[in-house]
Amino acid sequence: MEKKKQQALEIIVVGGGKIGFYLARTLLEHGHHPALVERDRAVCKRLANALDVPVISGDGTSVDVLEQAGVAECDALIGVTGQDEENLVACQLAKKLFSVRKTIARVNNPKNADVMRRLGVDIVISATDSIARLLEHEVDTAGLRQLTAINQGEASICETRLPADYRLSGKRLSELDIPQRAVIISINRQGSTIIPRGDTQLLSGDTVIFMAKNEALHEVKVKLKLED
């Protein structure tokens, strides 16, 4: 059991849209081993070209497709398609047929959240609820774009593009007072992804992706000098 905790997690992400893409990329950058399942063949091609992860073309509610993705060996399955029913069925199959330890489902209609939990989904994330919470902090978080919510809206993965005249351009991450409740996940610079370290510089025009507790979003904006 102790050995299992020290290993990278094998995770299946069902749904290859924007949320699925960023989620898989973030998991990969954190040392985990995600696999993506997407029914649209054209989307699968784009995902395979953009990410160094297994991409399975097929229906995430199909037992055969989930088996092909490695569900029997995975630690968690995350359903982030645009259809609540698909996310629910994928999670149920993973849990009931393959005893997957953790199942997470995106719910597009918040009214379905309680039903999903009652039907066995471990964690339900409501995109609409997350947007509503962000709207309450619209003034404080202007300039930040939420990509996905985490742990039922407790935290968020966000993206911001540094302006052309960015005041901290050239500063290293080790020189910045980044809040304890936030971490910079990746930096996109001229089409290349940078895995940040302490000596990584922030430059004007960078697209910065970070994860933070929602109550720390305003502090992140202040520390990174993103105020209006």
Protein Blocks (a to p, Z undefined) as FASTA:
>chain_A
ZZmmmpccddddehjbfklmmmmmmmmmnopacddddfblklmmmmmmmpccdddeddfk
bfklmmmnopmmpmbdcdfbfbfklmmmmmmmmmmmnopabacdddfblklmmmmmmnop
abacdfklmmmmmmmmmmmmgoiacfbdcehhlaccddddddfklfkgoiafklpccdfk
bccfbdceehiacdddfklccdehiacdddddfklmmmmmmmnopaZZ
